Amino acid sequence: MRNSTRLFMTVAASAILAGGIFTVSGAAAQEASAQRAAAGTTFWAKVAANGALLAASGIGNVNKFGQGRYNLTTSADITRCALTGTINTNGGNDPGPGSSSILVGAVGPRTLFVRTATPSAPHPRTVDDDRPFSLHIAC
């Protein structure tokens, strides 16, 4: 093989290798940057029992799809975030301890599921119950 051909192949192989390393490094840098951007982010919402979004930051939509069942859409990925929810009083009417519950879980990178309930509700009410609630999401 001639020296000029060998030199060309060496340079081409180096360029491909450098390009591959650069691409992987660029993707890794973008992912790290996105994770850093999410760090320290706080989302919150105050939601009425009927699913109306009363006030929020970083949460743009509430979909009430059943008795005591809501999906909320966030403005960023919440996969690595801590989720906290609480039942609110209904216009100052405190139902008392042990008479309400809330479940908050991520069902997708930008979607939360919330289930509210009144476990101590008398028959014929179901356990799942429309309740006003607040959420706090810390990343």
Secondary structure, DSSP 8 states (H G I E B T S, - for coil): --HHHHHHHHHHHHHHHHHHHHHHHHHHHHHHHHHHHHTT-EEEEEE-TTS-EEEEESEEEEEEEETTEEEEEESS--TT-EEEEEE--BTTB---TTS-EEEEEEEETTEEEEEEE-TT--TTS-SB----EEEEEE-
